C-alpha cells in the first residue's frame, strides 16, 4: 500500500468517526474548531488562507485533523513546528491548494498522513465542488480514485508476472473489505 493510499484511508477513517453532534467554535485565523467527543477537527476549508495556520500563543491540543482544502497555501512548515502547534494531530488535508509546493509535504509523509493533489492526475477543482458532497464524501471519492489506480497497476503487474489468479483473489478480498468499510460508515446497506 502506498503512502498516499495509506494516508487517504487514515483520513477517511478519521473523518468517518466524527460525531454528528459536534459543537463548533470559531478559531485559528477564521477556521472552525469542531469539538466532537470522538474526533475533534479544525476546519479551514475555503477560508482564503495564504499561509499554513498556526496558533498564535499556546498549542491547540486535542484536535486530530486539520482540513485546509481549497485555500491558497504555498508552503507547509516543518513537522516539528506542526507537532508543537497541534500535538494531537493525526492528519492534514491540503487538497485544492494549487500553489502548494509539493516538495514541502514530501517530508511530512513519514510523520503524519497528508491528503494532497501532489500525486493526483486530477486535482480537486474547488470552483466545481458539489456543495452536497462534504469533506467525508470528497475523501471517500479520492479513496475510490486511488483504489481504481491501484487496481489498474495490479492488473498490469499481474500480466507481466503471469500471476492473474493470485491477483484476482487479492482484488476480490480488497473489494469485499472496501464494501464492508462503506457499509460500516453508512454509505451502503447490506
Secondary structure as UniProt FT lines:
FT   HELIX           3..17
FT   TURN            20..21
FT   STRAND          24..27
FT   TURN            28..30
FT   STRAND          31..34
FT   STRAND          41..43
FT   TURN            45..46
FT   STRAND          65..67
FT   HELIX           79..85
FT   TURN            87..88
FT   STRAND          91..93
FT   TURN            95..96
FT   TURN            98..99
FT   HELIX           102..106
FT   TURN            107..111
FT   STRAND          113..115
FT   TURN            118..119
FT   HELIX           126..128
FT   TURN            131..132
FT   HELIX           135..161
FT   HELIX           164..184
FT   TURN            185..186
//
